[in-house]
Amino acid sequence: MSHTEVIDTKNAWAGDNNSPFGASYGKLMMWFFLVSDALSFTGFLAAYGFYRHNFASIWPTAENVFTHFPFIEGHHPLIYVALMTFILIMSSVTMVLAVEAGHRMDKKAVTKWMLFTILGGLIFVGSQAWEWYHFIHGTELGAFQLGIGTYTLPDGTIEQTQGIIGRWADESKQVLLLPWKESSEATANYLSLTGQELANAIAKGQEIHGANLHHNEYGHPLFADFFFFITGFHGTHVFSGVVLNFIIFVNVIMGTYQKRGHYEMVEKVGLYWHFVDLVWVFVFTFFYLI
Amino acid sequence: MEHLDQPYKYAVHHSEEEGKKTRRMIWNMFFVLLTITTIEVTLGIMWKDFGINWHFVKLTFIVMTIAKAYFIVAYYMHLKHEKSALQNTIILPYTLLALYLAYMVLTEGVFVDYINHLF
């Protein structure tokens, strides 16, 4: 029995502290969790893409929906979302700088960069809340959702009108513009309703302002559903990321990792934080740009 | 605090020199990401003024997004410098399942489009 090794419980379960991946258990599990989470988001965005193309004619364009900028009046398409994206990328940079400082055992620098990361995350979550507020409240003019009925396109085809969102041509509300599907063009042409036709339509439909899970002033209700669901799910991730970062931040200040001899914990939450940024990169492209 | 018999071997440490190099890489990557995002936003707002095809714009967005994702995962999440076993364990299952999902959604999309044109 000369080859018998003494294996205590710690070595048995830690694989003698060896990993074919060259990474610790915690880091590996964080990676595996991120893979599964990435697949959830892929599923959401794929479903979004499916319905977006299915209802291409009445799908709103993000640049016509998200046009507000805090404290500045007027029409600023996509600018605020671009700023939010910048803030999240910036907080990703401060996070990776915290990780780098951890490798040098520089407690002061880790504290500083973690603090900036948390602040960036909070600004981002706040911005999302602000954007939700504007999306839910909508515009003063609102839009008109048609009831059961039909209308005839210039090429003679008859379309069902139920659920179609018409936009007012101007504030007098005398002309209602209906989207008219034009093959694969991203910009749809409009069909206008006036006079008796408009009066008939108004009798059956309803005015709507803003968006919720049933109605969406800007177009198809599914746009609002997906918007709330996907940005909400991402926002939850950002929020929990901020909470995790805060816990680690407190530990850094208390000197837990200085005593432990390494800052790997900062690296692990760093992975999660970068993932949140990574998801936003995709949400930004597929929700706001395309 | 639990005392370990052997030093924890997966913790990464580096010197002041290496730290400088890493920080330079971090800021370079930041400017790459910032540039790509700026191009994306400019294109998103102005593509109609440039007179280019929407499908081309869309493709540009997707390519740029994947490029950004690569930079974040490879450099900020450090996957580029992990062992290849770890790289493959993360990238392969994700890519395969994501492609399969894309395939299913496209197949279903083509079918639904066909049905929509029938009625």
Boltz contact constraints between the chains, C-beta under 6 A:
constraints:
  - contact:
      token1: [A, 20]
      token2: [B, 85]
      max_distance: 6.0
  - contact:
      token1: [A, 21]
      token2: [B, 83]
      max_distance: 6.0
  - contact:
      token1: [A, 21]
      token2: [B, 85]
      max_distance: 6.0
  - contact:
      token1: [A, 21]
      token2: [B, 86]
      max_distance: 6.0
  - contact:
      token1: [A, 22]
      token2: [B, 83]
      max_distance: 6.0
  - contact:
      token1: [A, 23]
      token2: [B, 10]
      max_distance: 6.0
  - contact:
      token1: [A, 23]
      token2: [B, 86]
      max_distance: 6.0
  - contact:
      token1: [A, 24]
      token2: [B, 10]
      max_distance: 6.0
  - contact:
      token1: [A, 31]
      token2: [B, 90]
      max_distance: 6.0
  - contact:
      token1: [A, 35]
      token2: [B, 90]
      max_distance: 6.0
  - contact:
      token1: [A, 35]
      token2: [B, 94]
      max_distance: 6.0
  - contact:
      token1: [A, 38]
      token2: [B, 94]
      max_distance: 6.0
  - contact:
      token1: [A, 39]
      token2: [B, 97]
      max_distance: 6.0
  - contact:
      token1: [A, 42]
      token2: [B, 98]
      max_distance: 6.0
  - contact:
      token1: [A, 42]
      token2: [B, 101]
      max_distance: 6.0
  - contact:
      token1: [A, 46]
      token2: [B, 101]
      max_distance: 6.0
  - contact:
      token1: [A, 46]
      token2: [B, 105]
      max_distance: 6.0
  - contact:
      token1: [A, 50]
      token2: [B, 105]
      max_distance: 6.0
  - contact:
      token1: [A, 50]
      token2: [B, 109]
      max_distance: 6.0
  - contact:
      token1: [A, 77]
      token2: [B, 45]
      max_distance: 6.0
  - contact:
      token1: [A, 78]
      token2: [B, 44]
      max_distance: 6.0
  - contact:
      token1: [A, 78]
      token2: [B, 45]
      max_distance: 6.0
  - contact:
      token1: [A, 82]
      token2: [B, 41]
      max_distance: 6.0
  - contact:
      token1: [A, 85]
      token2: [B, 37]
      max_distance: 6.0
  - contact:
      token1: [A, 89]
      token2: [B, 33]
      max_distance: 6.0
  - contact:
      token1: [A, 93]
      token2: [B, 30]
      max_distance: 6.0
  - contact:
      token1: [A, 96]
      token2: [B, 26]
      max_distance: 6.0
  - contact:
      token1: [A, 96]
      token2: [B, 76]
      max_distance: 6.0
  - contact:
      token1: [A, 100]
      token2: [B, 19]
      max_distance: 6.0
  - contact:
      token1: [A, 100]
      token2: [B, 22]
      max_distance: 6.0
  - contact:
      token1: [A, 103]
      token2: [B, 12]
      max_distance: 6.0
  - contact:
      token1: [A, 103]
      token2: [B, 13]
      max_distance: 6.0
  - contact:
      token1: [A, 103]
      token2: [B, 14]
      max_distance: 6.0
  - contact:
      token1: [A, 104]
      token2: [B, 19]
      max_distance: 6.0
  - contact:
      token1: [A, 186]
      token2: [B, 54]
      max_distance: 6.0
  - contact:
      token1: [A, 259]
      token2: [B, 1]
      max_distance: 6.0
  - contact:
      token1: [A, 262]
      token2: [B, 11]
      max_distance: 6.0
  - contact:
      token1: [A, 264]
      token2: [B, 11]
      max_distance: 6.0
  - contact:
      token1: [A, 271]
      token2: [B, 77]
      max_distance: 6.0
  - contact:
      token1: [A, 274]
      token2: [B, 72]
      max_distance: 6.0
  - contact:
      token1: [A, 274]
      token2: [B, 76]
      max_distance: 6.0
  - contact:
      token1: [A, 274]
      token2: [B, 77]
      max_distance: 6.0
  - contact:
      token1: [A, 278]
      token2: [B, 69]
      max_distance: 6.0
  - contact:
      token1: [A, 278]
      token2: [B, 72]
      max_distance: 6.0
  - contact:
      token1: [A, 281]
      token2: [B, 65]
      max_distance: 6.0
  - contact:
      token1: [A, 281]
      token2: [B, 68]
      max_distance: 6.0
  - contact:
      token1: [A, 281]
      token2: [B, 69]
      max_distance: 6.0
  - contact:
      token1: [A, 285]
      token2: [B, 61]
      max_distance: 6.0
  - contact:
      token1: [A, 285]
      token2: [B, 65]
      max_distance: 6.0
  - contact:
      token1: [A, 289]
      token2: [B, 44]
      max_distance: 6.0
  - contact:
      token1: [A, 289]
      token2: [B, 61]
      max_distance: 6.0
  - contact:
      token1: [A, 290]
      token2: [B, 58]
      max_distance: 6.0
  - contact:
      token1: [A, 290]
      token2: [B, 61]
      max_distance: 6.0
